[in-house]
Amino acid sequence: MEKKLAELKARQAEIHDLRAARAVLGWDQAAYMPEGGGPARARQTALLGRLAHERLTDPALARLLDDLAPYETSLPYDSDDASLIRFVRRRHEMAARVPAEFMAGAEEHFATTFQAWMAARPANDFEAVRPFLARSLELSRRFAGYFPDHEHVADPFIALQDYGLTVSTLRPLLAELRQRLVPLVQAIVARPAADASCLKQHFPAAQQWELSLEVLERMGYDFRRGRQDQAPHPFTTAFSIGDVRVTNRVRERDLGEAFFGALHEGGHALYEQGIDPGLEGTLLAEGTSAGVHESTSRLWENLVGRSLPFWRFYYPRFQAAFPEQLGSVFLDTFHQAINKVQRSLIRTEADEMTYDLHIMLRFDFELEMLEGKLAVKDLPEAWRERFRQDMGIVPPDDRDGVMQDVHWFWGFVGGAFQGYTLGNILGAQFFESALRRHPEIPGEMEQGELGTLHRWLRENVYRHGSKFTTAELVERVTGGPLSIEPYLRYLGQKFGELYSLQQVVGEENDSRS
């Protein structure tokens, strides 16, 4: 059995390395590749994707997994070997349904679409990218067709990103969250808006970049195993546990862009760098789901990075870097500014209270497109109308409307966004558990010390990689199932204090009783 296990590890290591090589090409395409390299890069990424898919769907791998089944059941469920066998089997069974030729063609198309989006978005030219998106939707429906046993056409895509969840489980979860969020949002926007003008001055890019590098290091990001580069849309990519890279962007008239981008992408990177080194070179050496991955990025960005204890340490550093802009701005004013609640056009710039409304919009549109209820040509107008209904504002153009996110222009249409809201929910749940174990964390944050939180996350979340499903991990970490209650408690307490909502909420509760 040891020989068969060694063969499995060798086979899956090839798959891991092919995917890592493809990721290197993707990082280069987004960060440094000249525009003229697009067609060749599409071929190259398609080739690597096809080779990885062929190895994952090899019938010899299926026979090997069958032979190892008795050995798997003889091991503890949480052992590395049992987890690897279980995970590879799940990935093989799903991938085996999809022809390699189809995946190769899809990969080439997505690489070409990304280049088209890179050119079309700055030009506000949706028509230029519309045929590419229409083709992506067609390919997405074809992909879903390989899984006729799924209840909903979007379920295969959700399974790829957040295994164990489906449209039927997500719809009521998002509906309940929306029902309970909307009254809070309405109460806040009825209040006088916070003054965020201090964030919209001129802040030289060089100083912003240095501060973003500093906070990455203070979080625990290891620059010996990573780097930060600029890209049009910030992202994190991992080629190995020893090479985890982040990208970021700077806007000189928006102080929060680069700094909070570093906190967000740094959260992703800490997850990848924090995986048990014993899992290196295996398919387990990655985050277990989009939701869990986003939980750590949103935790660092918001629950840490927008908290008052964090800024009691960090704000003097910002004042020293930008004395003319912030020297006369009080900490409370700055803290209210970075937590300003307002209806906004851009998802990545949305505040914590309204962010999930952006996600729900995108999730609904994905379902409608996959169901055939919404045509790509009608998407811009549908986007504008939904924003008018949900946010009370209308995007002035498609650049900051339907084209603002890269997701639909870099892969399948489906399963791309629910992970962000799941991340908000799980991040609050994990943070609440961390505080129960280490109530000293807020006090340490005031001293610029983030190590206790980082170590707790590494020990309880990061190190496991993909050994456990989201549901299994949440149960291990928190002692209970996925719950929106910690997230709502966090939002209610934080924004209740910022916007003096206690009396308002109390009055509303009295009127209902």
C-alpha positions in Angstrom: 0.0 0.0 0.0 2.9 2.3 0.6 4.0 1.9 -3.0 0.5 2.9 -4.2 0.4 5.9 -1.9 3.8 7.0 -3.2 2.4 6.8 -6.7 -0.6 8.8 -5.8 1.5 11.5 -4.3 3.8 11.6 -7.3 0.8 11.9 -9.7 -0.9 14.6 -7.7 2.4 16.5 -7.3 2.6 16.8 -11.1 -0.9 18.3 -11.2 0.0 20.7 -8.4 3.1 21.8 -10.3 1.3 22.3 -13.6 -1.2 24.5 -11.9 1.5 26.4 -10.1 3.2 27.0 -13.5 0.0 28.3 -14.9 -0.4 30.6 -11.9 3.0 32.1 -12.6 1.9 32.9 -16.1 -1.3 34.4 -14.8 0.5 36.6 -12.3 2.9 37.8 -15.0 0.0 38.5 -17.3 -1.7 40.7 -14.7 1.4 42.4 -13.4 4.1 42.7 -16.1 3.3 41.1 -19.4 3.2 43.5 -22.4 -0.1 43.8 -24.3 1.3 42.0 -27.3 1.9 38.8 -25.3 -1.8 38.1 -24.9 -2.4 35.6 -27.7 0.7 33.5 -26.9 -0.2 33.6 -23.2 -3.6 32.3 -24.0 -2.1 29.3 -25.7 0.4 28.7 -23.0 -2.1 28.8 -20.1 -4.5 26.6 -22.1 -1.8 24.0 -22.6 -0.9 23.8 -18.9 -4.6 23.7 -18.0 -5.1 20.8 -20.4 -2.1 18.8 -19.1 -3.2 19.3 -15.5 -6.8 18.2 -16.4 -5.6 15.1 -18.3 -3.5 14.0 -15.3 -6.4 14.6 -12.9 -8.8 12.6 -15.1 -6.4 9.8 -16.0 -8.2 6.4 -15.5 -5.1 5.1 -13.9 -5.6 7.7 -11.1 -9.1 6.4 -10.6 -7.9 2.8 -10.3 -5.2 4.0 -7.8 -7.8 5.8 -5.7 -10.0 2.6 -5.6 -7.0 0.5 -4.5 -6.3 3.0 -1.7 -9.8 3.1 -0.4 -9.3 0.4 2.3 -6.1 2.1 3.4 -7.9 5.4 3.7 -10.6 4.0 5.9 -7.9 2.5 8.2 -6.4 5.9 8.9 -7.7 8.6 11.2 -10.0 10.9 9.3 -7.8 14.0 10.0 -4.5 12.4 9.0 -2.6 14.0 6.1 -2.7 10.8 4.0 -6.4 10.1 4.5 -7.2 13.8 3.7 -5.1 13.7 0.6 -6.8 10.6 -0.8 -10.2 11.9 0.0 -9.5 15.3 -1.6 -7.9 13.9 -4.7 -10.8 11.5 -5.2 -13.3 14.4 -4.9 -11.4 16.5 -7.4 -10.9 13.5 -9.8 -14.6 12.6 -9.8 -15.7 16.1 -10.7 -13.0 16.7 -13.3 -13.5 13.3 -14.9 -16.9 14.5 -16.1 -15.4 17.3 -18.2 -13.5 16.6 -21.4 -9.9 17.8 -21.5 -10.4 19.4 -24.9 -13.3 21.5 -23.5 -11.2 22.7 -20.6 -8.3 23.6 -22.9 -10.5 25.6 -25.2 -12.2 27.3 -22.2 -8.8 28.2 -20.7 -7.6 29.8 -23.9 -10.8 31.7 -24.2 -10.6 33.1 -20.7 -7.0 34.3 -21.2 -8.1 36.1 -24.3 -11.2 37.5 -22.6 -9.0 38.9 -19.8 -6.9 40.8 -22.3 -10.0 42.2 -23.9 -11.4 43.3 -20.5 -8.0 45.0 -19.7 -8.4 47.2 -22.8 -12.2 47.6 -22.7 -12.7 48.7 -19.1 -10.6 51.9 -19.1 -12.2 52.8 -22.5 -15.7 52.2 -21.0 -16.4 49.9 -24.0 -18.7 47.1 -23.0 -19.5 46.3 -26.6 -15.9 45.4 -27.2 -15.9 42.8 -24.5 -19.6 41.7 -24.8 -19.0 38.9 -27.3 -16.2 37.5 -25.1 -18.5 37.4 -22.1 -21.3 35.9 -24.1 -18.9 33.1 -25.1 -17.9 32.7 -21.5 -21.5 32.3 -20.5 -22.0 29.7 -23.3 -19.0 27.8 -22.1 -20.3 28.0 -18.5 -23.6 26.4 -19.5 -21.8 23.7 -21.3 -19.7 23.0 -18.3 -22.8 22.8 -16.1 -24.3 20.4 -18.6 -21.6 17.8 -17.6 -23.3 17.7 -14.2 -27.0 16.9 -14.9 -27.4 15.4 -11.4 -27.0 18.8 -9.7 -30.2 20.5 -8.6 -29.3 23.9 -10.1 -27.2 24.9 -13.1 -25.0 27.1 -10.8 -24.3 24.3 -8.3 -21.2 22.9 -10.0 -19.5 26.3 -10.0 -20.4 26.8 -6.3 -19.0 23.3 -5.6 -15.7 24.3 -7.2 -15.3 27.4 -4.9 -17.3 26.5 -1.8 -17.7 22.7 -1.7 -20.7 21.5 0.3 -22.8 24.6 -0.4 -25.5 24.9 -3.1 -28.0 27.5 -4.5 -30.6 25.9 -2.3 -28.5 26.5 0.9 -27.1 29.9 -0.1 -30.4 31.6 -1.2 -32.1 31.4 2.2 -28.8 32.4 4.0 -28.4 35.5 1.8 -32.1 36.3 2.1 -32.0 36.2 5.9 -28.8 38.3 6.0 -30.4 40.8 3.6 -33.5 41.0 5.7 -31.6 41.8 8.9 -29.0 44.1 7.2 -31.3 46.4 5.4 -32.9 48.0 8.5 -29.4 48.7 9.9 -28.3 50.3 6.6 -31.5 52.4 6.4 -31.0 53.6 10.0 -27.4 54.6 9.3 -28.0 56.4 6.0 -30.7 58.4 7.7 -28.1 59.7 10.0 -25.7 62.6 9.1 -23.0 61.2 6.9 -19.5 60.9 8.3 -17.0 63.4 6.9 -14.5 61.4 4.8 -12.9 64.4 3.1 -9.6 63.8 4.9 -9.2 60.6 2.9 -9.6 62.4 -0.5 -6.6 64.7 -0.5 -3.4 64.2 -2.4 -1.3 61.4 -0.8 1.9 60.7 -2.8 2.1 57.1 -4.1 5.5 56.4 -2.8 4.6 57.0 0.9 1.4 55.0 0.5 3.3 52.1 -1.0 5.8 52.1 1.9 3.0 52.1 4.5 1.4 49.1 2.6 4.6 47.2 2.8 5.0 48.0 6.5 1.6 46.7 7.4 2.1 43.5 5.5 5.3 42.9 7.5 3.6 43.7 10.8 0.7 41.3 10.0 3.3 38.6 9.6 3.6 38.4 5.9 7.0 36.8 5.1 8.8 38.8 2.3 11.4 36.0 2.1 8.5 34.0 0.6 6.6 36.7 -1.2 6.5 40.1 -2.7 4.0 42.9 -3.5 3.6 44.2 -7.1 1.2 46.6 -8.8 -1.8 45.3 -10.9 -5.0 46.8 -12.2 -7.1 44.5 -9.9 -5.4 43.4 -6.7 -5.1 39.7 -6.1 -3.0 37.1 -4.3 -1.5 34.0 -5.9 0.5 31.1 -4.5 3.0 29.1 -6.5 4.1 27.2 -3.4 4.1 27.7 0.4 7.5 29.3 -0.2 6.3 31.7 -2.9 3.0 33.6 -2.2 2.7 36.9 -3.9 0.3 39.8 -3.6 -0.6 42.6 -5.9 -2.0 46.0 -5.1 -2.8 49.4 -6.6 -2.4 53.0 -5.4 -4.7 56.0 -6.0 -3.1 59.3 -4.9 -6.4 60.8 -4.0 -7.7 57.9 -2.1 -5.7 57.0 1.0 -7.5 53.8 1.7 -7.0 52.1 -1.6 -3.4 50.7 -1.1 -3.4 50.3 2.6 -6.6 48.4 2.9 -5.7 46.5 -0.3 -2.6 45.3 1.5 -4.5 44.2 4.6 -7.0 42.3 2.4 -4.5 40.6 0.1 -2.2 40.1 3.0 -4.9 38.2 4.7 -5.1 35.8 1.7 -1.3 35.5 1.7 -1.0 34.7 5.4 -3.4 31.8 4.8 -1.2 30.4 2.0 2.0 31.0 3.8 0.6 29.5 7.0 -0.3 26.1 5.5 1.6 23.2 7.2 4.9 22.8 5.3 4.3 19.0 5.4 1.6 19.6 2.8 3.9 21.3 0.4 3.7 20.0 -3.2 0.3 18.5 -2.6 -3.2 19.5 -3.7 -4.0 20.1 0.0 -1.6 23.1 0.0 -4.2 25.6 -0.8 -7.1 27.3 1.0 -10.1 25.0 1.5 -12.7 27.3 -0.1 -13.4 30.8 -1.4 -15.4 31.5 1.7 -12.7 30.5 4.1 -10.1 32.4 2.0 -12.2 35.5 2.1 -12.8 35.1 5.8 -9.1 35.7 6.5 -8.8 38.6 4.1 -12.0 40.4 5.3 -11.0 39.7 8.9 -7.6 41.5 8.5 -9.0 44.2 6.3 -12.1 45.1 8.4 -12.2 43.5 11.9 -8.6 44.4 12.4 -7.8 47.2 9.9 -10.9 49.3 10.5 -10.9 48.9 14.2 -10.2 51.7 16.7 -7.5 49.7 18.6 -5.6 49.2 15.4 -5.6 52.9 14.6 -4.6 54.0 18.0 -1.2 52.6 17.1 -1.2 53.2 13.3 -2.7 56.7 13.1 0.4 58.6 14.4 2.4 56.8 11.7 0.1 58.1 9.1 0.2 61.6 10.5 4.0 61.5 10.4 3.9 60.3 6.8 1.3 62.9 5.8 1.6 65.8 8.2 0.0 68.4 5.9 -3.0 66.2 5.1 -3.6 64.6 8.5 -1.7 66.6 11.1 -4.8 68.5 12.3 -7.3 65.6 11.8 -8.4 63.9 15.0 -8.3 60.1 15.4 -12.0 59.8 15.9 -12.6 61.8 12.7 -10.3 59.6 10.8 -11.8 56.4 12.2 -15.3 57.5 11.3 -14.1 58.4 7.8 -12.6 54.9 7.1 -15.9 53.4 8.3 -18.3 55.8 6.5 -21.5 54.1 5.4 -22.8 55.3 2.0 -24.3 54.0 -1.1 -21.5 53.3 -3.5 -20.9 52.1 -7.0 -17.7 50.0 -6.6 -17.7 46.7 -4.7 -14.1 46.9 -3.6 -14.7 50.4 -2.2 -17.9 49.6 -0.4 -18.2 49.9 3.4 -18.9 46.9 5.6 -22.6 47.6 5.9 -23.4 47.8 2.2 -20.8 45.4 0.9 -23.0 42.3 1.0 -25.6 44.1 -1.1 -23.1 44.3 -3.9 -22.4 40.6 -3.5 -26.1 39.7 -3.6 -26.6 41.6 -6.8 -23.8 39.7 -8.5 -24.9 36.4 -7.1 -28.5 37.0 -8.4 -27.2 38.0 -11.9 -25.0 34.9 -12.1 -28.0 32.7 -11.5 -30.2 34.7 -13.9 -27.6 34.5 -16.7 -27.0 30.7 -16.2 -30.8 30.1 -16.0 -31.2 31.9 -19.4 -33.3 34.7 -17.8 -30.8 37.5 -18.4 -28.9 37.9 -21.7 -25.4 39.4 -21.8 -26.6 42.3 -24.0 -29.1 43.3 -21.4 -26.7 43.1 -18.5 -25.6 46.7 -18.4 -29.2 48.0 -18.2 -30.1 45.3 -15.6 -27.1 46.4 -13.6 -28.1 50.0 -13.6 -31.7 49.2 -12.7 -30.7 46.9 -9.8 -28.4 49.6 -8.4 -31.2 52.2 -8.6 -33.4 49.8 -6.7 -30.9 48.6 -4.1 -28.6 51.5 -3.7 -30.6 54.5 -4.8 -27.8 55.4 -7.3 -27.1 54.7 -10.9 -23.7 53.9 -12.4 -22.8 56.7 -14.9 -21.0 54.2 -17.1 -20.2 50.5 -17.6 -16.6 51.0 -16.5 -17.8 51.4 -12.9 -20.8 49.3 -13.6 -20.9 45.8 -15.1 -17.2 45.8 -16.1 -15.8 46.8 -12.7 -15.0 43.2 -11.5 -12.5 40.9 -13.3 -14.2 37.7 -12.2 -16.6 37.1 -15.2 -13.8 38.1 -17.6 -11.3 35.6 -16.2 -13.2 32.4 -15.9 -16.6 30.8 -15.8 -19.7 32.7 -15.0 -20.9 31.2 -11.8 -19.7 30.7 -8.2 -17.5 33.8 -8.3 -19.0 36.0 -5.6 -20.8 34.1 -2.8 -17.4 33.5 -1.2 -17.1 37.2 -0.3 -20.2 37.2 1.9 -19.4 33.8 3.3 -16.0 35.4 4.1 -17.6 38.2 6.0 -19.7 35.8 8.0 -16.9 33.3 8.7 -14.4 36.1 9.5 -16.6 37.4 12.3 -17.2 33.9 13.5 -13.4 33.1 13.6 -12.5 36.4 15.2 -15.1 36.0 17.9 -13.6 32.5 18.7 -10.1 34.1 18.7 -11.2 36.7 21.2 -12.7 34.1 23.5 -9.4 32.3 23.6 -7.3 35.5 23.6 -9.2 38.5 25.1 -5.9 40.4 25.1 -5.9 40.8 21.3 -7.5 44.3 21.1 -5.0 45.6 23.7 -2.1 44.1 21.7 -3.4 45.8 18.6 -3.2 49.2 20.3 0.6 48.5 20.7 1.0 47.4 17.1 1.3 43.8 18.0 -0.6 41.4 15.7 1.3 38.2 16.4 -1.2 36.5 18.8 -4.0 36.8 16.3 -1.8 35.6 13.5 -0.6 32.6 15.5 -4.2 31.6 16.5 -5.3 31.8 12.9 -2.3 29.8 11.7 -2.8 27.1 14.3 -6.6 26.8 13.9 -7.3 27.7 10.3 -4.3 28.2 8.0 -2.2 25.1 8.7 -4.9 22.7 7.6 -5.0 23.8 4.0 -7.7 21.8 2.2 -7.8 18.9 4.6 -11.3 19.8 5.8 -14.4 21.1 4.1 -15.7 24.5 5.2 -18.3 22.9 7.4 -15.8 20.6 9.0 -13.3 23.5 9.6 -15.9 25.8 11.1 -17.0 23.1 13.5 -13.4 22.4 14.6 -12.6 26.1 15.0 -15.7 27.4 16.6 -17.5 24.4 18.0 -20.6 25.0 16.0 -21.9 25.4 12.4 -21.8 28.3 10.1 -23.8 31.2 11.7 -24.6 34.8 10.7 -25.1 35.8 14.3 -21.4 36.8 15.2 -21.3 38.8 12.0 -24.5 40.7 12.8 -23.3 41.2 16.4 -20.1 42.7 15.2 -21.8 45.0 12.7 -24.5 46.1 15.2 -22.0 46.9 18.0 -19.5 48.7 15.8 -21.8 50.8 13.7 -24.3 51.3 16.6 -21.5 53.1 18.4 -20.2 54.9 15.4 -23.6 56.2 14.4 -25.3 56.3 17.8 -27.9 53.8 16.8 -28.7 52.3 20.2 -31.7 54.5 20.8 -33.0 54.2 17.2 -32.7 50.4 17.3 -34.3 50.2 20.7 -37.2 52.3 19.5 -37.7 50.0 16.5 -37.6 47.0 18.7 -40.2 48.6 21.0 -42.5 49.3 18.1 -42.4 45.7 17.0 -43.1 44.2 20.4 
